[in-house]
Amino acid sequence: MLDSLRRDHIGAYGSTVCKTPNLDRFAQEAVVFDNAYPEALPTIPVRTAMVTGCRTLQGRPWQPLAKEDVTVAEILRHHGYTNVMITDTYHMAKPGMNFHRGFHSFQFIRGQEGDALELAPHDKNLEDYLHPQQSERKRRVIDNFLRNTRRWKSEEDTFPAQVFREAARMAEGVQDRDRLFFWVDSFDPHEPWNPPAPYDTMYTDPDYKGKRLIDANYGSVDYLSGEELTYLRAMYAGEVTLVDRWFGYFMDTLRSSGLMDRSVVIVLADHGHPHGDHGLIMKSPENMYNELLRIPLMIRLPNAERAGQRVAPLVQTDDLLPTTLDLVGLGHEAVCMTGKSAWKLVTGEVESLRDVVITGYHQSPFRCIRDTEWSLIVNPEGKHELYHLLDDPKEQNNLFETRKDVAKSLMDRLGFFSFTKLPPDHIGNIQELYEWAHTPVE
């Protein structure tokens, strides 16, 4: 799991700028899904759907796993698997979130973003990292992040290196066991984007003389100059390449240990990340476009069976657990899940799992409903948007007024997933309310 990884920043999905040689090599050996989406947003709802196989939209916002939830680790443990979780996604590790349930070993690597870890001051000049219009919340988060990373000396100290090196160490230690399940969850390339050399200058303009911006305010990009926005995009790309390098380290360990060709390996993201593509930066409920919604999903079989196969039908994140269970011969365990096995698309057993995907933030009225050709963004408070994804993949030409027939057909499918009106200030702050609910950054 690679948090906030944009699909269009992977070479296998068409990137010509951002370097991802290890993900590209993996894709060459894997089945690649071209239309994968989160069924709800953001971080915790996505992971809840993944580990339970059940939708969270419309009924579950950002909240802990409930005692009634049956998770992937609990199911596999019942069937004799040894389960290992390694993550620096600190939202999963907060007290009471319960994502550790069912794992024999769980390791939470501390210090990401707003994680309440270090109190001693850092030796950086905070203003060098802040935009003059940086929000107070973001100022505190960046300050906290710099405190948490103040002891870093080399690339090996970065979070992707810590996560994937620990995953490699654990894998080597249990390589002789037959039934293993690893959940390796990297919070990067989530913001803040502060990669070390050479990644921090790999994509930046050498003539840039501004501040070392590593995070941004939620919402409009209007407060940023063109040079600043370009710099933030470059820092994100550098973070992606850093993640790719250490992902490759873990894959090399699996190959050298012999585990790779005894295992099913699944790589995906929870969502992407907007960088001003539609005038908005950072995740937000009104940003229902490809850059946030369309995610990478790749599945590698032992001995790279079916390597290079592309799968076009729609899949979503609650399909992950039924797919996993199907692949290991436990498909009967998914009978009560809302998700469906995407592997049946690969084998040709079925032609599609669904006609449309519907996604959004639980507490927001914005919804996106799309098929493989069209995307409708429903905005009860303003203008609806309709895009033809095949001719307009960057979603620049709104056809809502001229193709009301298509819009109505999609709108009629929305039903239960529509939402009532909420105060605008509540809607605008949903992402921050979610992420900082249990993070007392001061």
C-alpha positions as CSV (number, residue, x, y, z in Angstrom):
1,M,0.0,0.0,0.0
2,L,1.5,3.3,-1.1
3,D,-0.5,6.3,0.3
4,S,-1.4,9.2,-2.0
5,L,0.4,7.7,-5.0
6,R,-0.9,9.2,-8.2
7,R,-1.5,6.7,-10.9
8,D,-0.1,9.1,-13.6
9,H,3.3,9.2,-11.8
10,I,4.1,5.6,-12.6
11,G,5.8,4.7,-15.9
12,A,3.6,1.6,-16.3
13,Y,0.6,3.9,-16.2
14,G,2.0,6.4,-18.7
15,S,4.3,8.7,-16.8
16,T,7.2,10.1,-18.9
17,V,8.7,12.3,-16.3
18,C,8.6,10.7,-12.8
19,K,11.1,7.8,-12.5
20,T,9.6,4.6,-11.1
21,P,11.9,1.8,-12.4
22,N,11.0,-0.7,-9.7
23,L,7.2,-0.2,-9.9
24,D,7.6,-0.4,-13.7
25,R,9.5,-3.7,-13.4
26,F,6.9,-5.0,-11.1
27,A,4.1,-4.0,-13.6
28,Q,5.8,-6.0,-16.3
29,E,5.5,-9.1,-14.2
30,A,2.0,-8.4,-13.0
31,V,-1.6,-8.1,-14.0
32,V,-2.4,-4.4,-14.2
33,F,-5.8,-2.9,-13.5
34,D,-6.7,0.2,-15.5
35,N,-9.9,1.3,-13.8
36,A,-9.5,0.9,-10.0
37,Y,-11.1,3.4,-7.6
38,P,-11.5,4.0,-3.8
39,E,-15.1,3.3,-2.9
40,A,-14.9,6.1,-0.3
41,L,-12.4,8.7,0.9
42,P,-9.9,9.3,2.5
43,T,-7.2,7.3,4.3
44,I,-9.1,5.4,7.0
45,P,-12.4,4.7,5.1
46,V,-10.3,3.4,2.2
47,R,-8.4,1.0,4.5
48,T,-11.5,0.0,6.3
49,A,-13.0,-1.2,3.0
50,M,-9.8,-2.9,2.1
51,V,-9.4,-4.9,5.3
52,T,-13.1,-5.8,5.7
53,G,-14.2,-6.2,2.1
54,C,-17.3,-4.0,2.9
55,R,-18.2,-0.6,1.6
56,T,-17.9,2.4,4.0
57,L,-19.9,4.9,1.9
58,Q,-22.7,5.6,2.9
59,G,-22.6,4.5,6.5
60,R,-19.1,4.8,7.9
61,P,-16.9,7.9,8.2
62,W,-13.4,8.0,9.5
63,Q,-13.6,5.8,12.6
64,P,-12.0,2.8,14.3
65,L,-12.6,-0.7,13.2
66,A,-15.6,-2.0,15.2
67,K,-15.6,-5.2,17.2
68,E,-18.1,-6.6,14.7
69,D,-15.8,-6.1,11.8
70,V,-14.0,-9.2,10.5
71,T,-10.7,-8.3,9.0
72,V,-8.4,-9.9,6.5
73,A,-5.8,-10.7,9.2
74,E,-8.5,-12.4,11.4
75,I,-9.7,-14.5,8.5
76,L,-6.3,-15.6,7.4
77,R,-5.2,-16.3,11.0
78,H,-8.1,-18.6,11.4
79,H,-6.8,-20.5,8.4
80,G,-3.3,-20.9,9.7
81,Y,-1.5,-17.9,8.3
82,T,1.2,-16.0,10.1
83,N,0.3,-12.3,9.7
84,V,2.7,-9.3,9.8
85,M,1.9,-5.6,9.6
86,I,4.5,-2.9,9.0
87,T,3.4,0.7,8.6
88,D,4.2,4.3,9.2
89,T,0.6,5.3,8.5
90,Y,0.1,6.8,11.9
91,H,-3.6,7.2,11.6
92,M,-3.9,3.4,11.7
93,A,-1.7,3.2,14.8
94,K,-3.6,5.8,16.9
95,P,-5.0,4.3,20.1
96,G,-8.2,2.5,19.6
97,M,-8.1,2.3,15.7
98,N,-7.8,-1.5,15.9
99,F,-6.0,-2.1,12.6
100,H,-3.6,-4.4,14.4
101,R,-6.2,-7.0,15.1
102,G,-5.4,-10.5,13.8
103,F,-1.7,-9.8,13.3
104,H,0.9,-11.9,15.0
105,S,3.4,-9.1,14.6
106,F,2.6,-5.4,14.1
107,Q,5.2,-2.7,13.8
108,F,4.2,1.0,13.8
109,I,7.1,3.2,12.6
110,R,6.5,6.6,14.3
111,G,7.0,10.2,13.3
112,Q,5.0,10.9,10.1
113,E,3.4,14.2,9.5
114,G,1.4,15.2,12.7
115,D,2.3,12.1,14.7
116,A,2.6,13.3,18.4
117,L,6.2,11.9,18.9
118,E,9.0,14.4,19.6
119,L,9.0,17.4,21.9
120,A,12.6,18.5,21.6
121,P,13.1,21.4,19.1
122,H,14.6,20.9,15.7
123,D,17.5,23.0,14.4
124,K,15.8,24.2,11.2
125,N,14.6,27.7,10.4
126,L,10.8,27.0,10.2
127,E,10.2,30.0,8.0
128,D,12.4,28.5,5.3
129,Y,9.7,25.8,4.9
130,L,6.6,27.9,5.1
131,H,4.7,30.0,2.6
132,P,3.8,33.4,3.9
133,Q,0.1,32.4,3.6
134,Q,0.6,29.0,5.1
135,S,-2.4,28.1,7.4
136,E,-1.8,28.0,11.1
137,R,-2.7,24.3,11.1
138,K,-0.1,23.5,8.4
139,R,2.5,25.6,10.2
140,R,2.1,23.4,13.3
141,V,2.2,20.2,11.2
142,I,5.4,21.1,9.4
143,D,7.0,22.2,12.7
144,N,6.0,18.8,14.2
145,F,7.3,16.9,11.2
146,L,10.7,18.7,11.4
147,R,10.9,17.8,15.1
148,N,10.1,14.2,14.4
149,T,12.8,13.9,11.7
150,R,15.5,16.0,13.4
151,R,17.8,13.1,14.0
152,W,17.8,11.9,10.3
153,K,21.3,11.7,8.9
154,S,20.9,9.8,5.6
155,E,18.4,8.3,3.1
156,E,18.2,5.2,5.2
157,D,16.5,7.2,7.9
158,T,13.6,8.3,5.7
159,F,10.2,6.7,6.3
160,P,10.1,4.7,3.1
161,A,13.5,3.2,3.9
162,Q,12.5,2.4,7.4
163,V,9.2,0.7,6.3
164,F,10.6,-1.4,3.5
165,R,13.9,-2.3,5.2
166,E,11.9,-3.5,8.2
167,A,9.5,-5.4,5.8
168,A,12.6,-7.0,4.2
169,R,14.1,-8.0,7.5
170,M,10.9,-9.6,8.7
171,A,10.4,-11.5,5.4
172,E,13.9,-12.9,5.6
173,G,13.3,-14.1,9.1
174,V,10.2,-16.1,8.2
175,Q,10.9,-17.1,4.7
176,D,10.7,-20.9,5.5
177,R,7.1,-20.7,6.6
178,D,4.4,-21.7,4.2
179,R,1.5,-19.4,5.0
180,L,2.5,-15.8,5.3
181,F,0.5,-12.6,5.0
182,F,2.3,-9.3,5.0
183,W,0.5,-5.9,5.0
184,V,3.2,-3.3,4.2
185,D,1.7,0.2,4.4
186,S,3.8,3.2,3.4
187,F,2.4,6.6,4.2
188,D,4.7,8.2,1.6
189,P,4.4,9.7,-0.9
190,H,1.8,11.5,1.4
191,E,2.8,15.0,2.3
192,P,5.0,16.5,3.8
193,W,7.3,16.1,0.8
194,N,10.8,16.4,2.1
195,P,12.9,13.8,0.2
196,P,16.7,13.9,0.8
197,A,19.3,14.4,-2.0
198,P,19.3,13.6,-4.8
199,Y,15.5,13.2,-4.9
200,D,14.9,16.8,-3.7
201,T,16.4,18.3,-6.9
202,M,15.7,15.5,-9.3
203,Y,12.6,17.3,-10.8
204,T,13.0,20.8,-9.5
205,D,13.9,23.8,-11.7
206,P,17.6,24.6,-10.9
207,D,16.8,28.3,-11.2
208,Y,14.2,28.2,-8.4
209,K,15.2,30.5,-5.6
210,G,12.1,30.3,-3.4
211,K,11.5,28.5,-0.1
212,R,11.7,24.8,0.5
213,L,8.0,24.2,0.5
214,I,7.1,20.7,1.6
215,D,3.3,21.0,2.2
216,A,0.4,23.1,1.1
217,N,-2.9,24.5,2.3
218,Y,-6.1,22.7,1.5
219,G,-8.1,24.3,-1.3
220,S,-7.3,26.7,-4.1
221,V,-3.9,27.1,-5.5
222,D,-4.3,30.8,-6.0
223,Y,-2.1,31.7,-3.1
224,L,0.8,30.0,-4.8
225,S,2.9,31.4,-7.6
226,G,3.4,29.3,-10.7
227,E,7.0,28.7,-9.6
228,E,5.9,27.6,-6.2
229,L,3.3,25.2,-7.5
230,T,5.8,23.7,-9.9
231,Y,8.3,23.3,-7.0
232,L,5.7,21.5,-4.9
233,R,4.9,19.1,-7.8
234,A,8.6,18.4,-8.2
235,M,9.0,17.6,-4.5
236,Y,6.1,15.2,-4.7
237,A,7.7,13.5,-7.7
238,G,10.9,13.3,-5.8
239,E,9.1,11.6,-2.9
240,V,7.5,9.1,-5.4
241,T,10.9,8.1,-6.8
242,L,12.2,7.8,-3.2
243,V,9.4,5.4,-2.4
244,D,10.0,3.5,-5.6
245,R,13.7,3.0,-4.7
246,W,12.8,1.4,-1.3
247,F,9.9,-0.5,-2.7
248,G,12.5,-2.0,-5.1
249,Y,14.7,-2.9,-2.1
250,F,11.9,-4.9,-0.6
251,M,11.1,-6.6,-3.9
252,D,14.8,-7.5,-4.4
253,T,14.7,-9.2,-0.9
254,L,11.6,-11.2,-1.9
255,R,13.4,-12.3,-5.1
256,S,16.7,-13.3,-3.4
257,S,14.9,-15.1,-0.6
258,G,12.7,-17.1,-3.0
259,L,9.6,-15.7,-1.5
260,M,8.6,-13.7,-4.6
261,D,7.7,-16.8,-6.7
262,R,5.9,-18.4,-3.8
263,S,3.7,-15.4,-3.2
264,V,0.9,-13.3,-4.5
265,V,2.1,-9.6,-4.3
266,I,-0.5,-6.8,-4.6
267,V,0.5,-3.2,-5.0
268,L,-2.0,-0.3,-4.9
269,A,-2.7,3.1,-3.5
270,D,-5.6,4.4,-1.4
271,H,-6.1,7.5,-3.6
272,G,-4.1,9.9,-5.6
273,H,-3.2,13.5,-4.9
274,P,-4.4,16.8,-6.5
275,H,-1.6,19.3,-7.5
276,G,-3.6,22.2,-9.0
277,D,-4.9,20.2,-11.9
278,H,-8.3,21.7,-11.5
279,G,-7.3,24.8,-9.5
280,L,-7.3,22.8,-6.3
281,I,-4.4,21.4,-4.3
282,M,-4.5,18.6,-1.6
283,K,-7.3,16.2,-1.0
284,S,-10.8,17.7,-0.6
285,P,-14.4,16.5,-1.0
286,E,-15.1,18.7,-4.1
287,N,-12.0,17.4,-5.9
288,M,-13.6,14.4,-7.6
289,Y,-11.2,14.1,-10.5
290,N,-8.8,11.5,-11.9
291,E,-5.8,12.9,-10.0
292,L,-7.5,11.9,-6.7
293,L,-9.8,9.0,-7.7
294,R,-8.0,6.8,-10.2
295,I,-5.6,4.5,-8.4
296,P,-2.9,2.0,-9.4
297,L,-3.6,-1.7,-8.8
298,M,-1.2,-4.4,-9.8
299,I,-1.2,-8.1,-8.8
300,R,1.8,-10.4,-9.4
301,L,1.3,-14.1,-9.3
302,P,4.1,-16.7,-8.5
303,N,6.5,-17.1,-11.4
304,A,4.9,-14.0,-12.9
305,E,2.0,-15.9,-14.4
306,R,-0.3,-13.8,-16.6
307,A,2.4,-11.1,-16.7
308,G,1.4,-8.1,-18.8
309,Q,-2.3,-8.7,-18.8
310,R,-4.4,-5.5,-18.6
311,V,-7.8,-5.4,-17.0
312,A,-10.2,-2.7,-18.1
313,P,-13.5,-3.3,-16.1
314,L,-14.2,-1.3,-13.0
315,V,-12.9,-2.4,-9.6
316,Q,-13.0,-0.7,-6.3
317,T,-11.2,-0.9,-2.9
318,D,-13.7,-3.2,-1.2
319,D,-12.9,-5.8,-3.9
320,L,-9.4,-6.2,-2.4
321,L,-10.2,-8.6,0.3
322,P,-12.5,-10.9,-1.8
323,T,-9.9,-10.9,-4.5
324,T,-7.1,-11.9,-2.0
325,L,-9.3,-14.6,-0.5
326,D,-10.1,-15.9,-4.0
327,L,-6.4,-16.1,-4.9
328,V,-5.6,-18.2,-1.9
329,G,-8.5,-20.6,-2.2
330,L,-10.7,-19.0,0.5
331,G,-13.3,-17.3,-1.7
332,H,-16.1,-18.8,0.4
333,E,-15.1,-16.4,3.2
334,A,-16.2,-13.4,1.2
335,V,-19.9,-14.4,0.9
336,C,-21.1,-11.6,3.2
337,M,-18.9,-8.9,1.8
338,T,-20.0,-6.1,-0.5
339,G,-16.8,-6.4,-2.6
340,K,-16.3,-8.9,-5.3
341,S,-13.3,-10.9,-6.5
342,A,-11.5,-8.9,-9.2
343,W,-9.6,-12.1,-10.1
344,K,-12.7,-13.4,-11.9
345,L,-12.1,-10.5,-14.4
346,V,-8.6,-11.8,-15.0
347,T,-9.6,-15.4,-15.6
348,G,-12.6,-14.4,-17.8
349,E,-15.1,-16.0,-15.4
350,V,-17.1,-12.7,-15.5
351,E,-16.9,-9.7,-17.9
352,S,-17.6,-7.1,-15.2
353,L,-18.2,-6.7,-11.5
354,R,-20.3,-3.5,-11.8
355,D,-21.6,-1.0,-14.3
356,V,-20.5,2.1,-12.3
357,V,-18.4,3.1,-9.3
358,I,-19.7,5.7,-6.8
359,T,-17.3,7.5,-4.5
360,G,-16.9,10.5,-2.2
361,Y,-16.4,11.6,1.4
362,H,-19.0,10.3,3.8
363,Q,-19.9,13.7,5.3
364,S,-19.9,15.6,2.0
365,P,-22.7,16.1,-0.6
366,F,-20.2,15.8,-3.5
367,R,-20.3,12.5,-5.2
368,C,-18.6,11.1,-8.3
369,I,-20.4,8.4,-10.3
370,R,-18.6,7.0,-13.3
371,D,-18.2,4.1,-15.7
372,T,-15.3,3.4,-18.0
373,E,-16.4,6.1,-20.4
374,W,-18.1,8.9,-18.5
375,S,-17.6,10.7,-15.1
376,L,-20.4,12.7,-13.4
377,I,-19.5,14.9,-10.5
378,V,-22.7,15.7,-8.5
379,N,-22.6,19.0,-6.6
380,P,-26.0,19.7,-4.9
381,E,-24.7,23.2,-4.0
382,G,-23.6,24.3,-7.4
383,K,-22.7,23.2,-10.9
384,H,-22.7,19.5,-11.9
385,E,-19.9,18.3,-14.1
386,L,-19.8,15.6,-16.8
387,Y,-16.6,14.5,-18.6
388,H,-16.0,12.0,-21.4
389,L,-13.0,10.2,-20.0
390,L,-11.9,8.6,-23.3
391,D,-11.6,11.8,-25.2
392,D,-10.9,14.1,-22.3
393,P,-8.9,12.2,-19.6
394,K,-7.8,15.4,-18.0
395,E,-11.4,16.4,-17.5
396,Q,-11.3,19.9,-18.9
397,N,-14.5,20.0,-21.0
398,N,-17.7,19.9,-19.0
399,L,-20.4,18.3,-21.1
400,F,-23.2,18.4,-18.5
401,E,-25.3,20.9,-20.5
402,T,-25.0,19.2,-23.8
403,R,-25.2,15.5,-22.7
404,K,-28.1,15.6,-20.2
405,D,-29.1,12.1,-21.4
406,V,-25.8,10.7,-20.1
407,A,-25.9,12.8,-16.9
408,K,-29.5,11.6,-16.1
409,S,-28.6,8.0,-16.8
410,L,-25.7,8.2,-14.3
411,M,-27.6,10.3,-11.8
412,D,-30.4,7.8,-11.7
413,R,-27.9,5.2,-10.4
414,L,-26.9,7.4,-7.4
415,G,-29.8,6.6,-5.2
416,F,-28.7,5.7,-1.6
417,F,-25.3,7.3,-2.1
418,S,-26.7,10.9,-2.3
419,F,-26.3,13.1,0.7
420,T,-28.1,15.9,2.5
421,K,-26.9,19.5,2.8
422,L,-24.1,20.3,5.3
423,P,-22.8,23.7,6.2
424,P,-20.1,24.9,3.7
425,D,-17.5,25.5,6.5
426,H,-18.0,21.9,7.6
427,I,-17.6,20.5,4.1
428,G,-14.5,22.6,3.4
429,N,-12.8,21.3,6.5
430,I,-13.6,17.6,6.3
431,Q,-10.1,16.4,5.4
432,E,-8.6,18.3,8.2
433,L,-11.3,17.3,10.7
434,Y,-10.6,13.6,9.8
435,E,-6.8,13.8,9.9
436,W,-6.4,15.8,13.0
437,A,-9.2,14.4,15.1
438,H,-6.8,12.4,17.3
439,T,-3.6,14.4,16.5
440,P,-3.2,17.2,19.1
441,V,-0.5,19.1,17.1
442,E,0.4,22.3,18.9
